[in-house]
Amino acid sequence: MTDRDAPTADGTSIRAVGTHDAALAAADAVDPASLRDELQAIIRIPSITGAEDAVAADLALRAAAAGLTVETLFPDPATIRADPAWPGEETERTTLPVVIGRIGRPGGRRVVLSGHIDVVPPGDPATWTADPWGGEIRDGNLYGRGACDMKGGVVAILGAVRALVASGAAARLGGELIVAFVPGEEDGGQGTLAAIRAGATGDMAIITEPSNLDIVVAHAGAITFRLAVPGRAAHASQRREGVSALDNLYVILRGLEADEAARNGAETDPLMTALGLPYPTIVGIVAGGEWASTVLDRVVVDGRYGVRLGQSPADAAADLRRAIDAANVSDPFLREHPATVEIVGGEFGSGRVPSDHPLAVGLANDVEAITGRRPALLGEPYGADMRLFINEGGTPCVMYGPGDVKVAHSADEHVPLAEVEECARVLAAWVVRELGVG
């Protein structure tokens, strides 16, 4: 047995002489000031989904300055839409900028660090106590749209790369690190699909989505649906001659509530049952009616339907249609004039790696070695690009990043700078341990 293969106390293997010391040195080389400055800079570049070109260009320059060999790809959105695995979209776009950086020794073992560069709109500025695009720092937290979801994680990746170079580990890596900064995660994940098709795959991957620095090994998914509910118009003074589409919507919603309870009640995986409601159903948009004194004859609603762990979006859509059909049958009017449903927008499948997978175990060991804290292994109820690496890229993937998803998409979104630094330190050590140094 060579030193490269010698087992450690926990059964993992050291890939090269000095890997442990090199990992610690890389972690120690992380520069908190550069993390802060870079995060402020990219927060100040608005990058709402569909308009990521400016931040992609900025990050390409920063990635090159960090020491990566960088390529920015602009795949034709129409080509990605034609891909059998296309995950949908909820906004119009003309470009799809994907930044891919490489460092290390190609041709052998390869790992991937990835983060999305698009953010959701900030909403009403009056609900914020900070400028959504300002990068204000208060009490150790940096505020701004995307600070948590997930520019803090993107900057942690850059900080890890800089630390690999500064410590000298980058020049001695026994394999290759790929960094992928992708657009279009918030509305489906077509940026990651494009990166995968361009070769951004490997033996393992980490996405630095906010996880409170715990490790997400499983996530549910979601599909977006549009429901059209009919009624029968009548003059308000003759209300009983009409049938309100709004009343009929209540029938459908009660059916969806029963379906939600049944689907969640049937779940047995502890990672998901721990969430309480891993597969929620909501209606987020309601539109209907043309005149205040007319019984409305049509309501159209858009909503979100959970995709169960291990389930495809198509299977979830079949569950949804069965629930709508059952609700239609339960009502005399809807039995003859059924509500209809179509799937629109993003389609997020589910994803999982086993809790005892070497990726999850190895990363947890690295977190503990660098921070002294053993991270939890979690399931999450939201969709993410993790499933694309697993299902389309053949790359085991977990999520590990700074920030709390509870503040993502909210007013006063923020990320603790200490967590960004800790994440960068762990990532630097993880890359060294996984690839080894010569």
Buried (B, 14 or more C-beta within 10 A) or exposed (E): EEEBEEEEEEEBBBBBBBBBEBBBBBBBBBBBEBBBEBBBBBBBBBBBBBBBBBBBBBBBEBBEEBBBEBEBBEBEBEEBEEBEBBBBBBBEBEBBBBBBBBBBBEEEBBBBBBBBBBBBEBBEEEEBEBBBBBBBBEEEBBBBBBBBBBBBBBBBBBBBBBBBBBBEBBBBBBBBBBBBBBBBBBBBBBBBBBBBBBEBBBBBBBBBBBBBBBBBBBBBBBBBBBBBBBBBBBEEEEEEEBBBBBBBBEBBBEBBEBBBEEBBEEBEBEBBEEBEEBBBBEBEEBEBBEEEEBBBBBBBBBBBBBBBBBBBBEBBBEBBBEBBBBBBEBBEBBEEBBBBBEBBBBBBBBBBBEBEBBBBBBBBBBBBBBBEEEBBBBBBBBBBBBBBBBBBBEBBBBBBBBBBBEBBBBBBBBBBBEBBBBBBBBBBBBBBBBBBBB
